[in-house]
């Protein structure tokens, strides 16, 4: 697994070039960790928003994203809940 930080908004050329591959990693994660069937999640369920508390989409999805992050960190990396706070 190779991780790279790329600009998703506005979409950079690197983001566009790697979106399908990134989606496949996301889909595999959902199937293994959350036991989603192969037909879920669809590509339309992947949503990227700018990281800014000034952005309404980011603010509206922050709690859900923070919860997902914490579940991932505790499940995959065995972090404690205190290691997975919103500031992380």
Secondary structure as GFF3:
##gff-version 3
##sequence-region A 1 88
A	DSSP	alpha_helix	13	33	.	.	.	ID=ss1
A	DSSP	three_ten_helix	43	45	.	.	.	ID=ss2
A	DSSP	alpha_helix	56	76	.	.	.	ID=ss3
A	DSSP	three_ten_helix	81	84	.	.	.	ID=ss4
###
